[in-house]
Amino acid sequence: MATLGMLDSANLNGGQKLAVKYFTVAIVLFGAQILFGLLSGLQYLYPDFLYGMLDFSVNRMVHINALVVWLLYGFLGSVYWLLEEESQHEVVGLKLGNLIYWVLTAAVTIVVLVYLFVQIGPGKESSLWLINEGREYIEAPRWADIGIVVSVLVVFFNVAATFSKGRYTGIAGVLVLDMLALFGIYLAGMFYTTNISIDQYWWWWVIHLWVEATWEVMVACIMAYGLMKVLGVSRKIVETWLYIEVALMFGSGILGLGHHYFWIGTPEYWFSIGGFFSALEPIPLVAMVVHAVFDAGARHAKNSNHPAMAWLIAHAFGNFFGAGVWGFMHTLPQINLYTHGTQWSASHGHLAFFGAYATIIIAMFYLGIQRWRGGTWMSGDLPGNGWKWKWALGLLNLGMVGMTVSMLVSGYVQSQIERAIEGSTWMGYFAAQIHPWFVQGMWWREVFGVMFLVGFILLVWDLLTIGKGESRAMQPAVSEN
Amino acid sequence: MATSQWWASESFWRKTAIWVTGGSFVALILLTMDTIPQISTGSKRVPAYSVINYRISYKFDETRHVQVPVIGAKEPLFGKELNEEEAEALVKLGKLTTQSKNCMNCHTLLGNGAYYAPDLTKSWLDQYWGTKEVREVQMLEFIKDPSDKLHNSMGRRMPKLEITDEEARGVVAFLKWMSSIDTNGFPYNFKSIEQES
């Protein structure tokens, strides 16, 4: 082991060396996401800002695509991070894994440059192949889709083969099957059809079965690993919980897909199926809060990495409130009729993506930097009392909650004025958008967005400096057996 | 403390997870097999593309208690009746245009997309176009160059997206066809161009 407190790749195993590359790109894209979010938020307040140059549609597309890609990079990084420890075997195709990382990153760079500088094409299929598919969240052009599928298949075989050669744990089993489902589902979004009902039917397979099913199971695996690492919870406990999570998550989430099938032309029986199963979706998220908080409490919160532990707890609560409560609030068709396609969705989307996914990947960043510096002390008594990570945690979470509540207020105005009173016409839409309450919501969203940005800058600063020159080795997690 | 109860055992939950996941997925496949024919083009809920040859209204249905699209007398789009293939080609051009111009990252379609601009689900029927007599011309002009038209008091303007005349006709055809889809009453309480405002 190299010197404590020094950033040295000799501290990392093969998979972890690759993981930190994924994490680095993830952080850069996280920053891009925030930047383009602020730009599009500003356009609500000053519509002429960048008009005709970087229109709202472009900024918003980069904002949500950066989100999807940085979270995927975070997941791939996390998988490579835990792979060798979990399987107790070297990554079988590390060279190939590295190559794929560069291919993917080059593809992402080209896609973003085309988004920014080409933006749109003529109404032909070639535009969808080369420029932009024009379908929210999966705008990436078809050539990139194919590249993404090939790349993730290589990652999948790398992971599956490593586990097969080494130790096949419970986490490994869930992870491998989940990755297969996650990547397989992407195929449902890779075709063109003129029929928009069929189009959105399959589009939702990708979007919903990612974020409300396979991604949730992915983070449950990361949580299981994280709790073992940080708190020293026994494998038997985390794996039993993992199976409970999978049963509840897939049991509610797969048919919960029905809550997207209320208004796209699909038959009325989806009201009952979608309403019922999606209403159950918060249950596994409550279970996760119980699991994480109980295990932390049982060890008197004594752990080897305070920032990571704090972000894991932020994940448990963020997932529950953002995905669970904010989703439940408008999931039944009786209310969704008035909220579908308003700022309600944006409010829910922000808190859910942040609470469920961004938080736990940030926890992995902290586990990563701790090992990269040779396994330094990251419990209490950090220099400056660890003010940077604490302020970053506070500002990011407060900024996000502030944005969420602001957009919810605007959403209330929309569902009341635009939908209920004005009857959903364009004039109704405009009437709601100029209402002072709506506009105030948009202002506060921007203010809290800036707070979020400050939190992000602090986070990056902290990740670059935490543990630097630290001479104490990490506090060992309390082992159970 | 020994946890020997069956409900706390790892193997019980592993099996449960597998069965629940498998069962849910099979149920989803079966439902999908039932739904897809019901939303295929030419079905009751999603009419054939040649519906653009007819008048489309959005009327309150007494039994369902929501508004539903009603297909009325002949009223060909741009005054020219198209056969099924021609209609499909025109709507396809429109759909491809909405995708390649990235409409969905400002507008919502069937309520899905971004929230910076109005929903397009029933935009063919919107009172914004004035009267039915001028609607087609208004829509074409607007789509081709909206940038110099003050369309609301928010100051937001749709940018000029280099849409050709043919593409604009396609978009209007696509919007007219989309307004005929039975969306279970979404958007609610909609006041259409045929109604008194």
Interface residues (C-beta under 8 A of the other chain):
Chain A: S40 Q43 Y44 P47 D48 Y51 G52 D55 F56 S57 V58 R60 M61 Q119 I120 G121 P122 G123 K124 E125 S127 L128 I131 N132 E133 G134 R135 E136 E139 G170 V174 Y192 T194 N195 I196 S197 I198 Q200 Y201 W203 K236 E239 T240 Y243 I244 V246 A247 F250 G251 I254 L255 L257 G258 Y261 F262 W263 I264 G265 T266 P267 E268 W270 F271 I273 L337 Y338 H340 G341 T342 Q343 S345 A346 Q414 R419 A420 G423 S424 T425 W426 M427 Y429 F430 Q433 I434
Chain B: A8 S9 E10 W13 R14 T16 A17 V20 T21 S24 F25 A27 L28 L31 T32 D34 T35 I36 Q38 I39 S40 T41 R45 V46 Y49 E88 V91 K92 L93 G94 K95 L96 T97 T98 Q99 S100 K101 N102 C103 M104 N105 C106 T108 L109 L110 G111 N112 G113 A114 Y115 Y116 P118 D119 T121 K122 S123 D126 Q127 Y128 S147 N152 S153 M154 G155 R156 R157 P159 K160 L161 E162 I163 T164 E167 G170 M178 I181 D182 T183 N184 G185 F186 P187 Y188 N189 F190 K191
